[in-house]
């Protein structure tokens, strides 16, 4: 996801929200209705990954729903095994087509770009006129020249600089020092044009177009850093989306800071934690896998986590690149009484890399949430009351909520987020 600047028309405050960078609709899950498992179908269609996990955990569920659950919780090998079994069982079915799509997402977020590209080719062989897949395949083809791989990894502790732009850690790319942002909201790592030039990277344009928060679209360019060192982590062939310097999110950043480490890099760290005082650690021993205790999952390429509001469990997207958390239209629909009782109308002008749009919204004095085992408070709470990019999530969690804890810990092995 790109992080975009948003202006509160009533107060003049600037804060951050996110829009989707990777077009997940190209390979979305959409299974045919089954009469034997209507509840599982509903949970899958409505993005209720934790409820789907609970519903499939203690009973013999159809293979497709077990595979979806493993895919959502990034259980890479089991998901690959069972999604391929779905394809083998009915190779030209709608389920097989969607299984190819899930495998493409699974491989993409884990840096397995060659396999992801093969999955899109398989989708096009089944549906040659699928417009979304045809749009995406150019980028997948460009990325498929090199998978991201881990050469070495050891536990490391690094200084972290935190400001309104985000959380920066030091690294070395192809022999040059830099300081990049950490952003779970970016499906692919990114850098500016000038940064790619500073590093001497070869930039390749592709035919893929991404939609933005406005009706405009964005052209995509990609580049690879051959060797990336982050503390004791040595990665090879790290792919970056290359963004013009004049566009968000790099406009205000100095040279050497114009880069973002996205989901494929963070998954290779496996575990990481930080404290708001400025220390970042990663590669420490993960917790044992216990899927029933996991509160972290993926919706396609986007990390999501469970939160509780007024004792009701919800699934929010999780974005360490967002300065401020924001609530969306599904939240207003879930809590109409709360919104009508204390909400004040406002509007937001959201400026993305391709343009600007204004949305109706309301602001609440505060909303209390339970997040990662800690009670946190969103004060004030801004709610966009219009749908934005067909967003299903009730909200997007940013650093304002995460940093209310002393220590924030991600474990992509156990799939947990813990705030202490």
ABEGO torsion letter per residue (X at the ends): XBBBBBBBAAAGBBBBBBBBABBAAAABBBBBBBAABAAAAAAAAAGBAAAAAAAAAABBBBAAAAAAAAAAAGBAAAAAAAAAAAAAABAABAAAAAAAAAAAAAAAAAGBAAAAAAAAAAAAAABAABAAAAAAAAAAAAAAABBBBBABBBBBBBBBBBBAAEBBBBBBBGGBBBBBBBBAABABBBBBAAAAAAAGBBBBBBABBBBBABABBBBBBBBBBABBBBEABBBBGBBBBBBBAABOAAAABBBGABBBBBAAAAAAAGBBBBBAAGBBBBGBBBBBBBAAABABBBBEABBBBBBBBGGBBBBBBBBAABABBBBBAAAAAABAAAAAAABBBBBBBBBBAAEBBBBBBBBBABBBBBBGGBBBBBOBBBBBABBBGGBABABBBBAAAAAABABBBBBAAAGBBBBX
